Amino acid sequence: MAENSVIEVSIVTPDGKVYAENAKMLVVTTKVGQLGIMADHVPLIANLDVDQARIERDGKTDIVAVNGGFIEFADNHATIVADSAENQSDIDVARAENAKARAEKHIQEAKVQHDTDSLARAQVALRKAVNRINTSKI
């Protein structure tokens, strides 16, 4: 690998492009654990977990809250297709806190009603809200 090799990182959602920059390294969390990608990495496709994408570039780290989806990497191009994603600087913490409170309320209601489908949806909503809150605080 050349010393100044870079990868192109793009993060897209159904609403459009959230992030596009060149980077030295990308770190994401897949369903089976963390994955670090640098230039000339072998091609891959992997499902992503709800967590942060960390993009290392020129002494700076960009952090994006990624809520599921998948990553494809080939020819030094990394594309993350996410259900939803937010740059750290764009996160509305009050909105995320409200989403967390709503999800916690729905979890309690689903447990009382023994509604496993509603419980699963509320748990995912809670993980997404907590991910956004945690990302905003880094």
C-alpha positions as CSV (number, residue, x, y, z in Angstrom):
1,M,0.0,0.0,0.0
2,A,1.3,3.4,-0.9
3,E,1.8,5.8,2.0
4,N,-0.7,8.3,0.7
5,S,-3.3,5.9,-0.5
6,V,-6.9,6.9,0.2
7,I,-10.3,5.4,0.0
8,E,-13.4,7.2,-1.1
9,V,-16.1,6.9,1.5
10,S,-19.8,7.5,0.7
11,I,-22.8,7.1,3.0
12,V,-26.2,7.2,1.5
13,T,-29.7,6.7,2.8
14,P,-33.1,6.7,1.1
15,D,-33.2,10.5,1.6
16,G,-29.9,11.0,-0.2
17,K,-26.1,11.3,0.3
18,V,-25.1,12.0,3.9
19,Y,-21.3,11.8,3.6
20,A,-18.7,11.8,0.9
21,E,-15.0,12.3,1.6
22,N,-11.6,10.7,0.9
23,A,-10.1,8.9,4.0
24,K,-7.1,7.0,5.2
25,M,-9.3,4.5,7.2
26,L,-12.9,3.6,7.8
27,V,-14.1,1.7,10.8
28,V,-17.6,0.3,10.9
29,T,-19.5,-2.2,13.1
30,T,-20.9,-5.2,11.2
31,K,-23.3,-7.8,12.6
32,V,-20.2,-9.9,13.5
33,G,-17.9,-7.2,14.9
34,Q,-15.8,-4.2,14.1
35,L,-14.2,-3.9,10.7
36,G,-11.4,-1.5,9.7
37,I,-10.8,-0.8,6.1
38,M,-7.8,0.9,4.5
39,A,-6.7,1.4,0.9
40,D,-6.3,-1.8,-1.1
41,H,-8.4,-3.9,1.3
42,V,-10.0,-7.0,-0.3
43,P,-13.5,-6.4,-1.7
44,L,-16.3,-7.1,0.7
45,I,-20.0,-6.7,1.4
46,A,-21.2,-6.9,5.0
47,N,-24.4,-6.1,7.0
48,L,-24.0,-3.2,9.4
49,D,-25.2,-3.0,13.0
50,V,-26.6,0.1,14.6
51,D,-23.4,2.0,15.5
52,Q,-21.0,4.7,14.4
53,A,-18.9,4.8,11.3
54,R,-15.5,6.4,12.0
55,I,-13.7,8.0,9.1
56,E,-10.1,8.9,9.7
57,R,-8.8,11.5,7.3
58,D,-5.8,13.9,7.4
59,G,-5.5,14.0,11.2
60,K,-9.3,14.4,11.7
61,T,-12.0,11.9,12.6
62,D,-15.5,12.2,11.2
63,I,-18.2,10.3,13.0
64,V,-21.5,9.3,11.5
65,A,-24.3,7.6,13.3
66,V,-25.3,4.7,11.1
67,N,-28.6,2.9,11.8
68,G,-28.3,-0.5,10.0
69,G,-27.8,-1.2,6.3
70,F,-24.7,-2.6,4.5
71,I,-21.2,-1.7,3.3
72,E,-19.7,-2.5,0.0
73,F,-16.0,-2.0,-0.6
74,A,-14.1,-2.5,-3.9
75,D,-11.4,-0.7,-5.8
76,N,-10.8,1.7,-2.9
77,H,-14.5,2.8,-2.9
78,A,-16.5,2.2,0.3
79,T,-20.2,2.7,0.0
80,I,-22.5,2.5,3.0
81,V,-26.1,2.2,2.2
82,A,-27.9,2.8,5.5
83,D,-31.5,2.9,6.7
84,S,-30.7,6.2,8.2
85,A,-27.5,8.1,9.1
86,E,-26.6,11.4,10.6
87,N,-23.3,13.3,10.8
88,Q,-22.2,14.0,14.3
89,S,-22.6,17.7,13.9
90,D,-26.2,17.3,12.5
91,I,-27.6,15.4,15.4
92,D,-30.5,17.1,17.3
93,V,-29.8,15.8,20.8
94,A,-33.2,16.9,22.2
95,R,-35.0,15.0,19.4
96,A,-32.8,12.0,20.1
97,E,-33.5,12.1,23.8
98,N,-37.3,12.4,23.1
99,A,-37.0,9.4,20.7
100,K,-35.2,7.5,23.5
101,A,-37.9,8.3,26.0
102,R,-40.7,7.2,23.6
103,A,-38.9,4.0,22.8
104,E,-38.5,3.2,26.5
105,K,-42.2,3.9,27.1
106,H,-43.1,1.6,24.2
107,I,-40.9,-1.2,25.5
108,Q,-42.6,-1.1,28.9
109,E,-46.1,-1.1,27.2
110,A,-45.1,-4.0,24.9
111,K,-43.8,-6.0,27.9
112,V,-47.1,-5.5,29.8
113,Q,-49.1,-6.5,26.7
114,H,-46.7,-9.4,25.9
115,D,-46.5,-8.0,22.3
116,T,-43.2,-9.4,21.0
117,D,-43.5,-7.6,17.6
118,S,-44.0,-4.2,19.2
119,L,-41.2,-5.0,21.8
120,A,-38.7,-5.8,19.0
121,R,-39.6,-2.6,17.1
122,A,-39.3,-0.5,20.3
123,Q,-35.9,-2.1,21.1
124,V,-34.6,-1.2,17.7
125,A,-35.9,2.4,18.0
126,L,-34.1,2.6,21.4
127,R,-30.8,1.4,20.0
128,K,-31.0,4.0,17.2
129,A,-31.8,6.8,19.6
130,V,-29.0,5.8,22.0
131,N,-26.6,5.5,19.0
132,R,-27.5,9.1,18.0
133,I,-27.1,10.4,21.5
134,N,-23.7,8.6,22.0
135,T,-22.4,9.8,18.6
136,S,-23.3,13.4,19.5
137,K,-21.2,13.2,22.7
138,I,-18.0,12.0,21.2
